[in-house]
Structure formats: structure tokens, C-alpha cells
Amino acid sequence: MEGKEKERQSKEKLRRIVEEENRKLEALMRELSAEFQERIAEIEKKIEKKEAAMRAEEAKMREQEAEMRKQEAKLREIDEKDKKQFELFKQVLVKELLQDKLITGSTDFEFQLKGGKLNINGKEQSDEVFKKYKKLVETVLGKTLDADGQFIFNNRK
């Protein structure tokens, strides 16, 4: 009996050791699981922050694109206004040049305000004519020409 008692005690001791090791292993697995869950949560937070930053950047880009479309529309409007203003200038210029008998037809002429002088079809005009047409250019086009300023209009075919 004494052998059976030792065997039973030995089995009981072994069972307690196995149970203790199982408890340690379960505790370690819970600890690792908790760390794993924390790391997953940290990674998810980083991903959420990056996604939020990307959404903010996308929203900023959409705003910039909308602003660019507005600017493009303004430029088209200005361009259209400039074209109309230039067409008006062309009509007024041709009318005045014809009235002053500086050209013979409404097409095929060259008009140069340059270096304080006016040349029409390569012929230098008087200071009085220069002043008149300089003022016409400045008034109709809304641009001031300084002494070095130039304005060239070529209406050749």
C-alpha cells in the first residue's frame, strides 16, 4: 500500500504542477491577448487619423479646385470683356483714321504708337496726331502709355 500511496501522491503532485502550469499559461495568454488587443486598437486609431487627414486633404483639394474654376470663369469673363473692348477700340480707331484720311480702307493698315511717335503704314505722323491717337488708345482701352510705352495694331490681311 505504501507504494500505491506514493504513486497516488506522485500523481497528485504532478496534477497540481500541471494545473499550476495551465494557470500560468492561461494568465500569459490573457496578457498577450490584452497586449494584442491594445496594439490593434492603436493601429486602428492611427488608421482613423490617417483617413481623417486624407479626407481633410481631399476636402481642401475640392475647395481649391472650386476656387480654380471660379478664377477660370473670372478670366474667361475678363477675356470676353477685353475682346469686346478691343473690338470697340478697333471700330473707333478705324473710324477716326478714315475721317482723318490716314488710311484708305478699314483693313490692311498698321498702327504703331512707339517711343513717343505714331507711325501709320510706316509713315511718321505729327505730334498733334500722335497726341490725339495716344489719348484715344488710353481712353478706349483704359491703359496709360508712358513715354516708353508702345501700342502696335496690325490690321493687315
NUPAPA-106722 format. One record per residue: chain; residue number from 1; x, y, z of N, C-alpha, C in turn. Coordinates in pm, 1 decimal, m for minus. Layout:
N
+---+-----+----------+----------+----------+----------+----------+----------+----------+----------+----------+
! c !   k !       nu !       nv !       nw !      cau !      cav !      caw !       cu !       cv !       cw !
+---+-----+----------+----------+----------+----------+----------+----------+----------+----------+----------+
! A ! NUM !        X !        Y !        Z !        X !        Y !        Z !        X !        Y !        Z !
...
+---+-----+----------+----------+----------+----------+----------+----------+----------+----------+----------+
//
This chain:
157
+---+-----+----------+----------+----------+----------+----------+----------+----------+----------+----------+
! c !   k !       nu !       nv !       nw !      cau !      cav !      caw !       cu !       cv !       cw !
+---+-----+----------+----------+----------+----------+----------+----------+----------+----------+----------+
! A !   1 !     79.2 !   m117.8 !      0.0 !      0.0 !      0.0 !      0.0 !     85.1 !    126.7 !      0.0 !
! A !   2 !    190.8 !    109.8 !     62.6 !    278.8 !    222.4 !     71.8 !    322.3 !    265.5 !    m68.5 !
! A !   3 !    343.9 !    177.4 !   m161.5 !    381.6 !    206.1 !   m299.4 !    269.1 !    275.4 !   m372.5 !
! A !   4 !    143.6 !    226.7 !   m340.4 !     27.7 !    289.1 !   m406.6 !      6.8 !    429.7 !   m354.0 !
! A !   5 !     34.3 !    451.0 !   m228.0 !     17.9 !    584.3 !   m168.0 !    119.2 !    679.2 !   m229.4 !
! A !   6 !    241.7 !    634.7 !   m247.6 !    345.8 !    718.1 !   m306.6 !    309.2 !    749.9 !   m452.0 !
! A !   7 !    257.6 !    648.1 !   m518.9 !    217.1 !    667.8 !   m657.7 !    103.6 !    768.9 !   m664.9 !
! A !   8 !      6.2 !    755.1 !   m571.6 !   m105.4 !    848.3 !   m569.0 !    m56.6 !    987.5 !   m537.1 !
! A !   9 !     34.4 !   1001.0 !   m440.0 !     88.7 !   1130.8 !   m402.1 !    167.7 !   1190.6 !   m519.1 !
! A !  10 !    242.0 !   1105.7 !   m587.2 !    320.5 !   1149.5 !   m700.7 !    228.7 !   1199.4 !   m813.2 !
! A !  11 !    119.7 !   1124.7 !   m838.0 !     21.8 !   1166.4 !   m939.0 !    m45.3 !   1296.7 !   m897.6 !
! A !  12 !    m76.9 !   1309.5 !   m769.1 !   m142.2 !   1431.8 !   m716.8 !    m47.7 !   1550.5 !   m732.4 !
! A !  13 !     79.9 !   1531.1 !   m701.5 !    180.0 !   1636.9 !   m713.4 !    192.5 !   1677.9 !   m861.0 !
! A !  14 !    197.4 !   1577.6 !   m947.6 !    207.0 !   1602.4 !  m1090.8 !     83.3 !   1676.2 !  m1140.6 !
! A !  15 !    m35.9 !   1636.2 !  m1093.4 !   m160.7 !   1703.1 !  m1131.6 !   m157.1 !   1849.3 !  m1087.8 !
! A !  16 !   m109.4 !   1878.9 !   m966.1 !   m101.7 !   2017.2 !   m916.4 !     m2.5 !   2098.5 !  m1000.2 !
! A !  17 !    109.7 !   2037.8 !  m1036.7 !    210.1 !   2106.9 !  m1118.9 !    150.1 !   2139.8 !  m1256.5 !
! A !  18 !     79.1 !   2041.6 !  m1314.5 !     15.0 !   2063.4 !  m1444.8 !    m89.4 !   2173.0 !  m1433.4 !
! A !  19 !   m170.3 !   2170.8 !  m1326.8 !   m272.7 !   2274.9 !  m1307.3 !   m208.9 !   2411.8 !  m1290.0 !
! A !  20 !    m99.0 !   2420.4 !  m1215.2 !    m28.2 !   2547.4 !  m1193.7 !     27.1 !   2598.8 !  m1326.4 !
! A !  21 !     86.6 !   2509.8 !  m1404.5 !    141.0 !   2547.9 !  m1535.1 !     28.6 !   2593.1 !  m1628.5 !
! A !  22 !    m84.9 !   2523.7 !  m1622.4 !   m200.6 !   2563.2 !  m1703.4 !   m249.9 !   2702.0 !  m1663.0 !
! A !  23 !   m254.7 !   2731.0 !  m1531.3 !   m296.7 !   2864.1 !  m1484.2 !   m199.6 !   2971.9 !  m1534.5 !
! A !  24 !    m68.4 !   2941.2 !  m1525.2 !     33.1 !   3036.6 !  m1572.1 !     18.1 !   3060.4 !  m1723.0 !
! A !  25 !     m3.5 !   2949.5 !  m1793.8 !    m20.6 !   2959.7 !  m1939.1 !   m146.0 !   3039.9 !  m1974.4 !
! A !  26 !   m255.1 !   3017.9 !  m1904.2 !   m379.1 !   3094.4 !  m1928.4 !   m359.1 !   3242.3 !  m1896.2 !
! A !  27 !   m288.1 !   3272.4 !  m1786.8 !   m260.0 !   3411.7 !  m1749.7 !   m174.4 !   3478.7 !  m1857.2 !
! A !  28 !    m72.2 !   3403.7 !  m1902.8 !     13.7 !   3456.7 !  m2008.6 !    m66.5 !   3480.3 !  m2136.0 !
! A !  29 !   m154.2 !   3390.2 !  m2172.7 !   m237.4 !   3406.2 !  m2292.3 !   m331.5 !   3525.5 !  m2277.5 !
! A !  30 !   m388.9 !   3545.1 !  m2155.8 !   m475.4 !   3662.8 !  m2133.2 !   m393.9 !   3791.3 !  m2148.4 !
! A !  31 !   m272.8 !   3791.3 !  m2093.2 !   m185.1 !   3908.4 !  m2101.1 !   m148.3 !   3937.6 !  m2246.7 !
! A !  32 !   m109.9 !   3833.7 !  m2320.1 !    m75.3 !   3851.1 !  m2461.5 !   m196.6 !   3896.2 !  m2542.3 !
! A !  33 !   m311.6 !   3840.6 !  m2510.1 !   m434.0 !   3878.5 !  m2578.9 !   m466.1 !   4025.4 !  m2552.8 !
! A !  34 !   m448.6 !   4069.6 !  m2427.9 !   m474.7 !   4209.6 !  m2393.3 !   m377.3 !   4301.2 !  m2467.9 !
! A !  35 !   m247.6 !   4263.7 !  m2471.7 !   m148.2 !   4343.4 !  m2545.1 !   m182.5 !   4347.5 !  m2694.1 !
! A !  36 !   m220.5 !   4233.6 !  m2746.4 !   m257.7 !   4224.2 !  m2886.8 !   m376.5 !   4314.8 !  m2915.6 !
! A !  37 !   m476.7 !   4313.3 !  m2830.0 !   m594.3 !   4398.5 !  m2847.3 !   m555.6 !   4545.6 !  m2839.1 !
! A !  38 !   m465.4 !   4581.0 !  m2746.7 !   m419.6 !   4720.5 !  m2735.1 !   m348.3 !   4764.1 !  m2863.0 !
! A !  39 !   m261.7 !   4676.9 !  m2914.3 !   m189.4 !   4711.2 !  m3037.4 !   m285.7 !   4726.0 !  m3154.3 !
! A !  40 !   m383.0 !   4639.1 !  m3162.5 !   m483.9 !   4650.8 !  m3268.7 !   m557.6 !   4783.8 !  m3255.0 !
! A !  41 !   m594.0 !   4819.7 !  m3131.1 !   m664.5 !   4946.4 !  m3108.4 !   m576.3 !   5065.1 !  m3148.9 !
! A !  42 !   m445.4 !   5059.8 !  m3115.5 !   m353.1 !   5167.8 !  m3153.4 !   m343.2 !   5179.1 !  m3305.4 !
! A !  43 !   m331.3 !   5065.2 !  m3371.1 !   m321.8 !   5065.2 !  m3517.5 !   m449.6 !   5120.0 !  m3579.0 !
! A !  44 !   m563.8 !   5080.0 !  m3524.7 !   m691.8 !   5130.3 !  m3576.0 !   m701.9 !   5281.2 !  m3557.6 !
! A !  45 !   m652.9 !   5332.8 !  m3442.2 !   m654.6 !   5478.2 !  m3419.2 !   m566.5 !   5549.5 !  m3520.8 !
! A !  46 !   m447.5 !   5493.4 !  m3546.3 !   m357.2 !   5554.2 !  m3645.2 !   m422.0 !   5555.4 !  m3783.3 !
! A !  47 !   m485.7 !   5444.7 !  m3818.2 !   m553.2 !   5435.9 !  m3947.8 !   m665.3 !   5539.1 !  m3956.0 !
! A !  48 !   m743.7 !   5551.9 !  m3848.3 !   m852.7 !   5650.6 !  m3846.1 !   m798.5 !   5792.3 !  m3861.5 !
! A !  49 !   m686.5 !   5823.1 !  m3792.6 !   m626.0 !   5956.2 !  m3803.6 !   m579.1 !   5982.6 !  m3946.0 !
! A !  50 !   m515.4 !   5882.1 !  m4005.8 !   m467.2 !   5899.4 !  m4143.1 !   m583.8 !   5914.7 !  m4239.9 !
! A !  51 !   m690.0 !   5838.3 !  m4219.4 !   m808.1 !   5851.2 !  m4305.3 !   m871.8 !   5988.2 !  m4288.6 !
! A !  52 !   m878.0 !   6037.3 !  m4163.7 !   m934.1 !   6170.8 !  m4139.4 !   m847.4 !   6276.9 !  m4206.7 !
! A !  53 !   m714.9 !   6260.9 !  m4197.2 !   m624.3 !   6356.2 !  m4262.5 !   m643.0 !   6352.8 !  m4413.8 !
! A !  54 !   m659.8 !   6232.1 !  m4468.5 !   m681.2 !   6219.7 !  m4612.5 !   m813.0 !   6284.2 !  m4653.9 !
! A !  55 !   m918.1 !   6262.6 !  m4573.3 !  m1046.7 !   6325.0 !  m4605.8 !  m1035.3 !   6477.1 !  m4600.0 !
! A !  56 !   m962.2 !   6526.9 !  m4499.5 !   m943.5 !   6672.1 !  m4488.3 !   m866.2 !   6724.7 !  m4609.2 !
! A !  57 !   m762.9 !   6651.5 !  m4650.4 !   m684.1 !   6691.9 !  m4766.4 !   m768.9 !   6688.9 !  m4893.2 !
! A !  58 !   m851.6 !   6586.0 !  m4906.0 !   m940.4 !   6577.4 !  m5022.3 !  m1039.5 !   6693.2 !  m5023.7 !
! A !  59 !  m1091.9 !   6728.1 !  m4907.0 !  m1184.8 !   6841.4 !  m4898.5 !  m1113.1 !   6970.7 !  m4936.2 !
! A !  60 !   m989.6 !   6984.6 !  m4889.6 !   m910.6 !   7103.9 !  m4922.9 !   m886.1 !   7109.9 !  m5073.5 !
! A !  61 !   m854.8 !   6995.4 !  m5133.1 !   m832.8 !   6991.7 !  m5277.6 !   m959.9 !   7026.1 !  m5353.8 !
! A !  62 !  m1074.6 !   6976.7 !  m5305.7 !  m1200.9 !   7010.6 !  m5372.6 !  m1226.9 !   7161.0 !  m5363.0 !
! A !  63 !  m1195.5 !   7220.6 !  m5246.5 !  m1212.9 !   7365.5 !  m5231.9 !  m1121.0 !   7440.4 !  m5327.6 !
! A !  64 !   m995.5 !   7393.9 !  m5338.8 !   m901.2 !   7459.0 !  m5429.8 !   m947.4 !   7444.8 !  m5574.5 !
! A !  65 !   m998.8 !   7327.6 !  m5609.5 !  m1049.4 !   7307.5 !  m5744.7 !  m1168.3 !   7399.2 !  m5772.7 !
! A !  66 !  m1255.8 !   7414.3 !  m5673.7 !  m1370.8 !   7503.9 !  m5689.9 !  m1322.1 !   7647.9 !  m5707.3 !
! A !  67 !  m1220.8 !   7686.0 !  m5629.0 !  m1165.4 !   7821.2 !  m5640.6 !  m1100.9 !   7840.7 !  m5777.4 !
! A !  68 !  m1031.2 !   7738.2 !  m5826.2 !   m970.8 !   7747.3 !  m5959.1 !  m1077.3 !   7762.2 !  m6066.7 !
! A !  69 !  m1188.4 !   7688.5 !  m6052.8 !  m1296.9 !   7702.0 !  m6150.5 !  m1353.7 !   7844.1 !  m6147.1 !
! A !  70 !  m1366.5 !   7901.1 !  m6027.0 !  m1415.0 !   8039.4 !  m6015.9 !  m1318.2 !   8134.9 !  m6085.3 !
! A !  71 !  m1186.8 !   8115.7 !  m6059.8 !  m1086.4 !   8202.6 !  m6120.9 !  m1087.7 !   8187.9 !  m6273.2 !
! A !  72 !  m1101.7 !   8064.4 !  m6320.8 !  m1108.2 !   8042.6 !  m6464.9 !  m1230.1 !   8112.2 !  m6524.5 !
! A !  73 !  m1342.4 !   8105.7 !  m6455.0 !  m1463.8 !   8173.6 !  m6502.4 !  m1440.4 !   8324.6 !  m6506.2 !
! A !  74 !  m1374.8 !   8377.8 !  m6402.4 !  m1344.7 !   8521.4 !  m6399.9 !  m1253.1 !   8558.8 !  m6515.4 !
! A !  75 !  m1152.3 !   8474.3 !  m6540.1 !  m1060.3 !   8502.5 !  m6650.6 !  m1131.3 !   8498.5 !  m6785.0 !
! A !  76 !  m1221.7 !   8402.6 !  m6801.2 !  m1299.0 !   8397.3 !  m6926.8 !  m1384.2 !   8523.1 !  m6940.8 !
! A !  77 !  m1442.5 !   8567.0 !  m6828.9 !  m1525.5 !   8687.9 !  m6830.1 !  m1441.0 !   8810.2 !  m6865.5 !
! A !  78 !  m1322.4 !   8818.9 !  m6804.5 !  m1232.2 !   8930.8 !  m6833.8 !  m1187.0 !   8924.8 !  m6978.5 !
! A !  79 !  m1155.1 !   8804.3 !  m7024.8 !  m1111.9 !   8786.4 !  m7162.7 !  m1221.7 !   8830.7 !  m7258.9 !
! A !  80 !  m1343.1 !   8790.7 !  m7229.1 !  m1457.0 !   8830.0 !  m7313.9 !  m1475.6 !   8981.7 !  m7310.7 !
! A !  81 !  m1462.4 !   9039.7 !  m7192.8 !  m1475.5 !   9185.7 !  m7178.9 !  m1364.4 !   9254.3 !  m7258.1 !
! A !  82 !  m1240.1 !   9202.1 !  m7245.7 !  m1128.4 !   9259.7 !  m7319.9 !  m1150.3 !   9250.3 !  m7470.4 !
! A !  83 !  m1202.2 !   9137.0 !  m7516.0 !  m1229.3 !   9121.0 !  m7659.1 !  m1331.4 !   9224.3 !  m7706.0 !
! A !  84 !  m1437.8 !   9241.7 !  m7627.9 !  m1540.8 !   9339.7 !  m7664.8 !  m1482.3 !   9480.1 !  m7664.7 !
! A !  85 !  m1401.1 !   9509.8 !  m7561.8 !  m1340.8 !   9641.8 !  m7552.2 !  m1245.9 !   9664.5 !  m7670.2 !
! A !  86 !  m1170.4 !   9562.6 !  m7707.9 !  m1078.8 !   9577.2 !  m7819.7 !  m1154.6 !   9593.4 !  m7950.6 !
! A !  87 !  m1264.4 !   9520.7 !  m7967.9 !  m1346.5 !   9536.8 !  m8088.1 !  m1400.4 !   9679.3 !  m8096.5 !
! A !  88 !  m1444.4 !   9732.9 !  m7983.6 !  m1491.3 !   9871.7 !  m7979.8 !  m1376.4 !   9965.0 !  m8019.1 !
! A !  89 !  m1259.4 !   9941.8 !  m7960.2 !  m1143.3 !  10023.9 !  m7992.4 !  m1112.8 !  10017.1 !  m8141.9 !
! A !  90 !  m1113.5 !   9897.3 !  m8196.9 !  m1084.7 !   9879.6 !  m8339.6 !  m1182.0 !   9960.1 !  m8425.1 !
! A !  91 !  m1311.7 !   9953.5 !  m8391.0 !  m1412.6 !  10029.1 !  m8467.1 !  m1387.9 !  10179.8 !  m8457.3 !
! A !  92 !  m1360.2 !  10225.9 !  m8334.3 !  m1336.1 !  10369.4 !  m8314.0 !  m1208.1 !  10411.0 !  m8386.9 !
! A !  93 !  m1102.3 !  10329.8 !  m8374.3 !   m975.0 !  10362.7 !  m8439.4 !   m991.4 !  10370.9 !  m8591.4 !
! A !  94 !  m1055.2 !  10271.3 !  m8649.6 !  m1073.9 !  10270.9 !  m8795.7 !  m1155.1 !  10392.6 !  m8837.1 !
! A !  95 !  m1262.5 !  10421.2 !  m8764.3 !  m1346.8 !  10537.6 !  m8796.3 !  m1264.9 !  10666.8 !  m8793.2 !
! A !  96 !  m1186.2 !  10685.3 !  m8687.8 !  m1105.5 !  10807.5 !  m8674.1 !   m997.6 !  10814.8 !  m8782.1 !
! A !  97 !   m931.8 !  10702.2 !  m8808.7 !   m827.1 !  10702.2 !  m8911.5 !   m884.6 !  10734.4 !  m9050.2 !
! A !  98 !  m1003.2 !  10679.2 !  m9078.1 !  m1068.8 !  10709.8 !  m9206.0 !  m1109.1 !  10856.9 !  m9212.7 !
! A !  99 !  m1167.3 !  10908.8 !  m9102.3 !  m1208.2 !  11050.0 !  m9100.1 !  m1088.4 !  11142.1 !  m9118.9 !
! A ! 100 !   m975.1 !  11105.3 !  m9057.3 !   m854.4 !  11188.5 !  m9068.6 !   m776.7 !  11160.3 !  m9197.4 !
! A ! 101 !   m832.4 !  11069.1 !  m9279.6 !   m772.4 !  11033.9 !  m9408.6 !   m628.1 !  10982.5 !  m9393.4 !
! A ! 102 !   m606.5 !  10908.8 !  m9282.9 !   m475.4 !  10849.5 !  m9260.6 !   m467.5 !  10708.0 !  m9318.5 !
! A ! 103 !   m584.2 !  10649.7 !  m9346.4 !   m591.8 !  10520.8 !  m9415.8 !   m700.6 !  10531.6 !  m9522.0 !
! A ! 104 !   m695.9 !  10440.7 !  m9618.7 !   m795.1 !  10446.8 !  m9726.9 !   m901.5 !  10339.2 !  m9713.4 !
! A ! 105 !   m875.5 !  10237.7 !  m9632.1 !   m974.2 !  10131.1 !  m9613.0 !   m968.3 !  10080.5 !  m9469.1 !
! A ! 106 !  m1073.3 !  10009.0 !  m9429.6 !  m1081.4 !   9964.4 !  m9290.5 !   m993.5 !   9843.7 !  m9261.6 !
! A ! 107 !   m936.5 !   9787.4 !  m9366.3 !   m844.5 !   9675.3 !  m9346.8 !   m711.9 !   9709.5 !  m9412.3 !
! A ! 108 !   m611.6 !   9629.4 !  m9383.8 !   m479.3 !   9643.1 !  m9443.3 !   m410.2 !   9773.6 !  m9404.0 !
! A ! 109 !   m387.8 !   9788.3 !  m9272.9 !   m308.2 !   9900.9 !  m9224.8 !   m234.1 !   9859.2 !  m9098.4 !
! A ! 110 !   m129.7 !   9937.0 !  m9068.0 !    m51.0 !   9912.5 !  m8948.0 !    m43.0 !  10042.0 !  m8868.8 !
! A ! 111 !    m68.6 !  10031.3 !  m8738.8 !    m75.6 !  10145.8 !  m8648.2 !     24.6 !  10120.1 !  m8536.0 !
! A ! 112 !    124.0 !  10211.8 !  m8520.0 !    225.3 !  10193.7 !  m8415.8 !    243.0 !  10320.9 !  m8334.2 !
! A ! 113 !    212.0 !  10308.2 !  m8205.4 !    246.1 !  10413.1 !  m8108.8 !    368.6 !  10359.7 !  m8036.4 !
! A ! 114 !    482.6 !  10426.9 !  m8057.3 !    605.5 !  10369.5 !  m8003.4 !    709.0 !  10479.5 !  m7985.7 !
! A ! 115 !    772.0 !  10482.8 !  m7867.6 !    879.3 !  10579.4 !  m7843.5 !    836.0 !  10723.9 !  m7860.0 !
! A ! 116 !    712.1 !  10755.0 !  m7824.1 !    664.6 !  10892.8 !  m7834.8 !    631.1 !  10934.9 !  m7976.7 !
! A ! 117 !    617.2 !  10840.5 !  m8066.3 !    585.8 !  10871.6 !  m8205.5 !    472.9 !  10781.4 !  m8252.9 !
! A ! 118 !    405.0 !  10825.4 !  m8357.3 !    298.8 !  10747.0 !  m8419.1 !    335.4 !  10722.7 !  m8564.1 !
! A ! 119 !    333.5 !  10595.1 !  m8601.9 !    355.8 !  10556.4 !  m8741.0 !    232.6 !  10482.9 !  m8789.2 !
! A ! 120 !    183.2 !  10525.8 !  m8903.9 !     71.0 !  10457.3 !  m8967.4 !    119.4 !  10414.4 !  m9104.9 !
! A ! 121 !    115.1 !  10283.7 !  m9127.1 !    166.9 !  10224.6 !  m9250.9 !    309.6 !  10271.1 !  m9279.2 !
! A ! 122 !    389.0 !  10278.2 !  m9172.5 !    529.7 !  10313.8 !  m9186.3 !    557.2 !  10461.9 !  m9199.3 !
! A ! 123 !    454.5 !  10547.3 !  m9198.7 !    474.7 !  10691.8 !  m9211.5 !    458.3 !  10757.0 !  m9074.8 !
! A ! 124 !    561.7 !  10834.1 !  m9034.5 !    556.0 !  10902.5 !  m8905.1 !    456.5 !  11018.2 !  m8914.6 !
! A ! 125 !    374.1 !  11031.3 !  m8810.4 !    270.6 !  11133.4 !  m8806.2 !    316.6 !  11249.7 !  m8717.4 !
! A ! 126 !    243.3 !  11360.0 !  m8725.6 !    278.3 !  11480.1 !  m8647.9 !    254.0 !  11456.9 !  m8498.8 !
! A ! 127 !    310.5 !  11544.6 !  m8416.2 !    290.0 !  11535.7 !  m8270.5 !    142.6 !  11551.8 !  m8235.5 !
! A ! 128 !     74.0 !  11637.8 !  m8308.9 !    m69.4 !  11660.2 !  m8282.8 !   m148.2 !  11530.4 !  m8307.6 !
! A ! 129 !   m120.1 !  11462.6 !  m8415.7 !   m188.2 !  11335.8 !  m8447.7 !   m148.1 !  11230.4 !  m8344.2 !
! A ! 130 !    m18.2 !  11228.7 !  m8308.7 !     29.5 !  11135.0 !  m8206.1 !    m50.0 !  11152.9 !  m8077.2 !
! A ! 131 !    m62.5 !  11276.3 !  m8030.5 !   m132.9 !  11303.5 !  m7904.3 !   m278.9 !  11260.2 !  m7912.2 !
! A ! 132 !   m342.8 !  11287.8 !  m8024.6 !   m483.5 !  11250.1 !  m8040.8 !   m500.2 !  11098.8 !  m8029.4 !
! A ! 133 !   m418.6 !  11024.6 !  m8101.4 !   m435.3 !  10878.9 !  m8103.3 !   m383.4 !  10812.5 !  m7975.5 !
! A ! 134 !   m285.7 !  10874.0 !  m7913.1 !   m240.9 !  10822.8 !  m7782.5 !   m355.4 !  10835.5 !  m7683.0 !
! A ! 135 !   m421.0 !  10949.0 !  m7683.0 !   m534.3 !  10969.8 !  m7592.6 !   m648.3 !  10872.6 !  m7627.0 !
! A ! 136 !   m671.0 !  10849.6 !  m7754.9 !   m775.5 !  10755.6 !  m7797.8 !   m745.9 !  10614.5 !  m7744.0 !
! A ! 137 !   m622.3 !  10570.9 !  m7759.8 !   m582.9 !  10438.3 !  m7709.6 !   m604.0 !  10431.9 !  m7559.1 !
! A ! 138 !   m555.8 !  10531.4 !  m7488.0 !   m566.0 !  10531.5 !  m7341.7 !   m710.7 !  10536.3 !  m7295.0 !
! A ! 139 !   m792.3 !  10615.6 !  m7363.3 !   m932.2 !  10630.4 !  m7322.9 !  m1012.9 !  10504.4 !  m7350.8 !
! A ! 140 !  m1005.0 !  10455.0 !  m7472.4 !  m1088.3 !  10341.2 !  m7509.9 !  m1039.8 !  10211.7 !  m7444.2 !
! A ! 141 !   m908.5 !  10190.7 !  m7437.7 !   m855.7 !  10067.0 !  m7379.7 !   m833.9 !  10077.4 !  m7228.5 !
! A ! 142 !   m838.0 !  10199.4 !  m7176.4 !   m820.5 !  10216.0 !  m7032.0 !   m678.5 !  10188.9 !  m6987.1 !
! A ! 143 !   m581.6 !  10212.6 !  m7074.7 !   m440.3 !  10190.7 !  m7042.3 !   m363.9 !  10319.9 !  m7059.4 !
! A ! 144 !   m274.9 !  10347.3 !  m6966.3 !   m191.0 !  10465.3 !  m6976.6 !    m59.0 !  10424.6 !  m7039.3 !
! A ! 145 !    m20.6 !  10495.7 !  m7143.3 !    106.7 !  10469.0 !  m7209.9 !    208.5 !  10571.6 !  m7162.3 !
! A ! 146 !    316.0 !  10523.1 !  m7098.3 !    420.5 !  10615.8 !  m7056.7 !    507.8 !  10649.9 !  m7177.6 !
! A ! 147 !    615.1 !  10727.0 !  m7156.0 !    699.9 !  10772.4 !  m7266.9 !    759.1 !  10655.0 !  m7344.5 !
! A ! 148 !    790.9 !  10546.6 !  m7274.7 !    848.8 !  10430.3 !  m7341.7 !    742.0 !  10330.1 !  m7385.8 !
! A ! 149 !    617.4 !  10355.9 !  m7347.8 !    510.2 !  10261.1 !  m7378.6 !    487.2 !  10250.4 !  m7527.3 !
! A ! 150 !    435.7 !  10137.1 !  m7565.9 !    407.9 !  10118.7 !  m7707.4 !    276.9 !  10044.8 !  m7725.6 !
! A ! 151 !    215.6 !  10074.3 !  m7838.1 !     93.6 !  10005.6 !  m7875.5 !    101.3 !   9984.1 !  m8025.8 !
! A ! 152 !     95.0 !   9856.8 !  m8065.6 !    104.1 !   9824.6 !  m8207.8 !    m22.7 !   9747.8 !  m8245.9 !
! A ! 153 !    m86.3 !   9793.6 !  m8353.4 !   m205.4 !   9728.3 !  m8403.8 !   m181.2 !   9702.6 !  m8551.4 !
! A ! 154 !   m176.4 !   9575.9 !  m8586.2 !   m151.8 !   9537.0 !  m8724.6 !   m281.2 !   9477.9 !  m8779.2 !
! A ! 155 !   m341.9 !   9547.9 !  m8874.3 !   m467.4 !   9503.5 !  m8933.1 !   m444.4 !   9467.2 !  m9078.8 !
! A ! 156 !   m332.9 !   9399.6 !  m9102.5 !   m300.3 !   9357.7 !  m9239.3 !   m364.0 !   9222.7 !  m9268.4 !
! A ! 157 !   m393.5 !   9203.5 !  m9397.2 !   m453.5 !   9077.2 !  m9440.3 !   m352.3 !   8966.7 !  m9442.4 !
+---+-----+----------+----------+----------+----------+----------+----------+----------+----------+----------+
//
